Amino acid sequence: MRRQLNTVYVTTEGAWLRKDGANLVMEVEGEVRARLPAHMLESLVCFGRVLVSPPLLGYCAEQGISVCYLSPNGRFLARVEGPVSGNVLLRREQYRRTDDPSRCAAIVRNVLIGKVHNQRAVVSRGLRDYGSDLPDPAQAELAHTDKRLKRIADRLLADAPIDVLRGLEGEAAQSYFGVFDHLIRVPDADMRFGGRSRRPPADAANALLSFLYTLLTHDCRSALETVGLDPAVGFLHRDRPGRPSLALDMVEEFRPVLADRLALTLINRKQVSTRDFMRMDNGAVLLKEESRKTVLTAYQERKRESLRHAFLDEKIEIGLFPVVQAQLMARHLRGDLDAYPPFLWK
């Protein structure tokens, strides 16, 4: 499972990656900048104009190392991988389950229970840590949102069709992001959160969140492929060509912990600020190259921290949680577990 942590992120524009014996080598303008053992890799993520030699691509395909290409701002472009592995019977059960509305809804319900629970944990922790420093209206809004998220989580326990569950998810997201700005502690007006915006992100906070969500999606997709599930066929997210729907399903549980909390930490500790972002002509706000390295380092460090898994009742490195949840999903689909146990942050 620890291979999940061995992801190499290449952010240097113009980098040339090649294989030299048992090593992965990165060159920039003919100068070797980095060298590391290739057999330790789980995946390779390239941002922007990064070139990979054919021998290295062939080696990655043979060894089951995925190569993912992203735009400079983290938008998914393409993925190169070798033959698909996994249990065909497991995937066939996955496909049957997505076509069965009632059985599909049971998985969606538990995924959303995990998501809303973790959103509420972010809000309640912010209220506990520095709620007393906030103006009374902000304190009241956070407290109201905390109670509203609890009510939504209780409503998710009812036997409801998928469309109703999706509606509850939208209601929770509206409440959660409606108070997210209160959790930002820096006075800089350009770092405020003006509501969730995507494609393109309209402010620095949204640009940071979108970048972290992209990294998290990559990790969840890799985890699903590791256990033999098809990341393109999900339960909550509808099927769409090119969309890793099941990976996006799994991301929902981890957003508050691995992305939202990390974004708040980076902003509140002033590890990122307005100087780390650039505004494009179309109004999009993007992270600069050097700033992406800062965020990537913080993301990897966050993944090395440990949390207790509520279902397994043992401490696990955060970076391994996607693999653990993918394994639990596979066990549920095989019939070893009566229900899919969501990730609950405590």
N, C-alpha and C positions, 0 to 999 in steps of 0.2 A: 504493500500500500504506500510505502514511503516514496515510491517513484512519483507520486502525485506532486511532490514538492520540487521535483527536478525539472522545472520548466525554464528554458532559456529565453529571455526577452532581448531582442536586438532592436535598438532604437536609433542607432547612428545611420544617418542618411549616407548612401553610397558605400555601405559596408559590403564586403565580399566574403562569403562563408564557404569554406572548403574542408575536406577531410584530409588529414595528414596522419596516416597510420591509424592509431586508435584514438586520435584526437580531433576535435572540432576546432578549427582555427578561424578567427575573424581578422581580415585585413582591411585597412582603410588607406587608399592611395599607395598601395604597395607595402605598407608598414603593418607588421603583425601587432594587433592591439590586445588580443585575448586568445587563450588556448585552454581547453578543458577536455576531460575524457568523454568521448562520444557515447560510450556504453552506459553512462549514468543518466542519459537523457530520457525524459518521458515525452516531451514535446518541445517544439521550436516555434516561437512567435516572432514574426518580423513586422516591424512598423515602417511604413513608407518605402523608400527606394532601397531595398536590400536584395542583393543577388545571392543565389545559392547554387553551387556547382552541381552539375548532373551526377557525379559520383556520390556526393553527399546526399542528394535527393534519393538516389537508389539505395544507399545504405539505410536511410531513415525509413523507406518503404519496407525494406526487408526486416528491419528490427522492430517494426510497429511504432515508430516515432512519427507523430503527426507534425506536419509543417503548416503553420497557419499564417496567412498574409492579411495584415490590417492596414488601413490607411493611416497617415500620420496622426490623426485624431482618434484612432481606435475603432473605426468602422470596419466590420468584417468584409473582406474581399474574396478570399478563396482559401481552400484547405486541400492539402496534398497528403494522401495516405495510401498505404498498401492494401492488400486484400483484407476484406472485412472479416473479423473473427467473431466468435460468439456462438451461442447455442441457438440453432434455428428454431427449436421448439419453444424456447423462451420468447423469441421475437414473434412467433406466430401467436402465442398467448397474449402478448402485448397488443398486437393488431386486433385480435378478437375483443379484448377488453375495451379498446377505444371505440369499437362499434356497438358496444352494449351500454346504452345510456345510464342504466341504474348502477352497474358495476363501475363504470367510468366516474360517475358522480361520487361514489364512495371514496375514490382516490383523490379527486379534486377537493372534496370536503376536508380531508386531512391535510392536504398541502396548504390550503387556505387557513386552516386553524393554526398551522405552524407560522405562516406569514403574519397573520394578524396578532398572534401572541408575541412575536418578535418585534413587530412595530410598536406594540404597546410597551414592551420592555424598553425600547429606545426612549419613548416619551416619558415613561415613569422614572427612568434613570436620570434624564435631564431635569425633570421636576425635582427629584430628590437632591441632585448634586448642586444645582444653582438656581432652583426655583425661587428661593428667598431673595435673590438679587434682581429678579425680574420685576417689572411694574405689575401692579395688581391685575390689570386686564390680561396681560400675557400669562400670568399664573393661572388665572381663571380659565383661559382658553386651553392651556395644557391639561389642567385637571378635567375639564369637560371632555376633551379628546380622549383622555385615558379611560374615562367611564364609557364613552361611546364605543371605543374599540372593544372594551369588555363585552358590551351588549351585542356587538356584531359577532364576536367570537362565540357567544352563547347561541345566537341565531344560526350559526353555521352547524351546530350540533344537530339541528333538525333535519329530517329527511326531505330534501328539496332537490328539484332538477338542476341541471348544470347551469342553465341560464340564470336562475335565481341566485346560485352561488357566485356566478360571475358578477351579478349586480351588487352583491354584498361586498365583493372584493373592490369594486369601483367605489363604493361608499366608504370603505375603510381607507383606501388610497387618498380620496378627497380629504378626509378628516386628518389623516397623518401628515400629508404634505401641506395642509393648510396651516399647520403650526410648526413646520420644520424650521422656518426662519427664526423662531424664538429660541432654538437650540444653538444658533450661531452667536458667539460671544464677542466677536471682533467689531469695532465701531466703523470699519471701512464700508461705506455705502455700496461700493462695487462688488463686495463679497456677499451681499445679501441674497436671499433666495426668494425669487418672485413667483414661485409656483413651478411645477414640473413642466419642462419643455424639452423636446427631443427633435432631432433631425430638422434643423440644427438646434443645439443647446443655446439658449438666449442669454445666459449669464455664466459667470465663473463657477458658481456652485453646481449648476446643471452640467457644465462641461466636465467637472470633476466626477460627479455621480455617473454620467454616461461612460466615462473612461473606465471607472471601476466596475460597472456592470458588464462591460465588454470582457474584461479580464475574468470576471466571475463566470460568465457564460462559457468561456473557453475551458475553464477548469471543470465545470459541470458536464460539458460535452465529453471531455476526455474521460471523466469518471464513468459515464454511462457506457461509452464504448469499451472501457476496460472490463466491465462485467457482462458485456454481450448484448446490451439493450440498444435499440435504434433511437438515437437522439432526435431524429426528425419526426417521430410520431408521438405526440403528447396527448395529454388528457385535458388540461385546462386550456392551453393554447391550441387553436384550430390549426389543422394542417395547411401549409402553404409552401410552394416550391422554394427551396433554399433556406427555409426557416428551421432551426433546430428546436422544434416545439417542446420536446420532452426536456431538453436542457433548460429552456426558458421556464418550464414548470418548476424544475428543481431550484433555479435561481431565486424564485419568489421567496423561498424559505430563508435564503441566506442574505438577501439584500440588506435587511436592517443591521445584521451583525458584521458582515464582511465588507460592506460597501458604505452604507449610510453612517454608521458609527465611525468608520475610518475617515470618511470625508469630513465629518464634524471635528474629529481630532486634529486632522491636518490643518483645517482652517482656524480652529480655536487656539492651537499652539503656534500659529503663524508659520508653519512649515511650508505652506503655500499662501500666496497673496496675489494681489492684482498684477504684479510684475511677472507672474508665472503664466499669464494668459495673453492671448492676442485675439483681436476682433477682426473678422474678415469683412469683405465688402458686402456680403449678403446678410450681415448681422450675426453670423455664427461666432460663438466664443469658443476657442480651442486652447488646449494646453500646449505650451512650448516644448521643444524637444528635451531640453535639460530638465524641465519640470516633470515631464513624463518619467524620467529616471528617478526623481525623488519619490514620486507616487508609487512606482514599481517597487522600489526598495521598501517603502513602508508597507505595501501590500504583502510582500514576501515575509517581512518580519511579523506582521499580524498573523499570517498563516502558521508561524512557528509557535505561537502561543497555544496554551492548552485550555480546554473547557471540558466539563463533565457532560457526557452524552446522557440525556434523561432516560432513554430507553435501554441502553446498554449498561448504564450506571458505572461508567469508568471514564477516566480522563483521556482525551484524545487531542492531538494537535489539530488546530482549526483547519489547516490545509488538507487534512485527511477526511473531513466531514463529508465533502461531496462524494468520495468513494464509499464511505460508510452508508450514506443515504441511498446511493445507487445499488449497493448490495442488498439493503433492506427492501428496496423496490423490487429487485429481482426475486428475492425470497418470497415476497407477497404474491407476485405473479405466478410463481411456481406452486403456490399453495402451502408453503411452509409457515407463513404468517397469516392470520385471519384478516389483518388490516395493515395498511402502510403506516408505520409510525413516523410522524413528522419530526423535524428538528426543532426543538424548543429551547430557547436561550434562557438560562437561569442565572 
